[in-house]
Amino acid sequence: MKIVIALGGNAIIKKGEKETHHTLIKNIKLMSKNIAPIIKKNNVVITHGNGYEIGNLLLQNEISRKKVPPMPLDILGAESQGLIGYPLEEQIVNELRNTKKDVVTILTQVLVNKNDSAFRNPTKFIGPFYNKSQYMKLRNKHRMKKDSNRGYRRIVPSPRPIKILEFKTIKTLIEKGNVVICGGGGGIPVIKKFGKIMGVEGVIDKDWASACLGKAINADILLILTGVKNVCLNYGMKNEIKLKKINVNEAKKYLEEGYFPTGSMGPKIEAAIDFLKKGKKVIITDTESAERALKGKAGTLITR
């Protein structure tokens, strides 16, 4: 089968952990071990989040800006693809050392609409928190907004992906038995201007980009790995209901009824609905349950 495995950022760095090199490698090593049995038996593309990493790169930009010229967000997104892609490729190669599969990481650009409303109304919080005095100094440099009661943060556009520019290369590689790591952090957003592509500042939702890629390469399954074993209704409440199997119409209904928040499960369900316009099924679960979920023994299955 042809499978897109979308790794959440919280599978790479867990909540409360320090983002040290040791922690990064430890988590990626464990994650690679969990998904290796799936990779060995299928044609697999791996995408991944970059939430913590892009935040740290932005912070490094701010701290060192008086000594080192800061880079725009699209360049930092490319940096994060290498920052995560390299150790992920390394650990998967180690897991596949007794197989004939090769692993490659591809720097990935994602075409977005230059007229997307997200550019006029940025909503995506990124980077570190700032206090009121810091906000007053930075507000003329960046668009910023208060993030609940935790402080001020930068907000950037999060446009919808239209096309993964490297999808033909990715499709060719996996159909020849290679494992491809791509779409890091949702990919680098680019627009077309006067017939040429150019990078823009923004971030693309990783799950939406994964669904877009999955459709382009005719993937059978989109496997979204996140921090919970199941999609739930009334998550975290006394009347929480774990969903084991739902269809697209049920997913749409629950989404419209507000069970899946925008900053949490919402984008994953939206991506699932989009992928199932062409794909066969979507599975949402945690990394530890990935292999069992693929066999129908864990996680949440979403079908047409």
Stockholm file with secondary structure:
# STOCKHOLM 1.0

chainA/1-304         MKIVIALGGNAIIKKGEKETHHTLIKNIKLMSKNIAPIIKKNNVVITHGNGYEIGNLLLQNEISRKKVPPMPLDILGAESQGLIGYPLEEQIVNELRNTKKDVVTILTQVLVNKNDSAFRNPTKFIGPFYNKSQYMKLRNKHRMKKDSNRGYRRIVPSPRPIKILEFKTIKTLIEKGNVVICGGGGGIPVIKKFGKIMGVEGVIDKDWASACLGKAINADILLILTGVKNVCLNYGMKNEIKLKKINVNEAKKYLEEGYFPTGSMGPKIEAAIDFLKKGKKVIITDTESAERALKGKAGTLITR
#=GR chainA/1-304 SS CEEEEEECHHHHSCTTCCCCHHHHHHHHHHHHHHHHHHHHHSEEEEEECCHHHHHHHHHHHHHHTTTSCCCCHHHHHHHHHHHHHHHHHHHHHHHTTTSSCCEEECCCEEEECTTCGGGTSCCEEEEEEECHHHHHHHTTTSCEEECTTSCEEEEECCCCEEEETTHHHHHHHHHTTCEEECCGGGCEEEEEETTEEEECSCCCCHHHHHHHHHHHTTCSEEEEEESSSSEEESTTSTTCEEESEEEHHHHHHHHHTTCSCTTTTHHHHHHHHHHTTTSSEEEEEEGGGHHHHHTTSSSEEEEC
#=GC SS_cons         CEEEEEECHHHHSCTTCCCCHHHHHHHHHHHHHHHHHHHHHSEEEEEECCHHHHHHHHHHHHHHTTTSCCCCHHHHHHHHHHHHHHHHHHHHHHHTTTSSCCEEECCCEEEECTTCGGGTSCCEEEEEEECHHHHHHHTTTSCEEECTTSCEEEEECCCCEEEETTHHHHHHHHHTTCEEECCGGGCEEEEEETTEEEECSCCCCHHHHHHHHHHHTTCSEEEEEESSSSEEESTTSTTCEEESEEEHHHHHHHHHTTCSCTTTTHHHHHHHHHHTTTSSEEEEEEGGGHHHHHTTSSSEEEEC
//
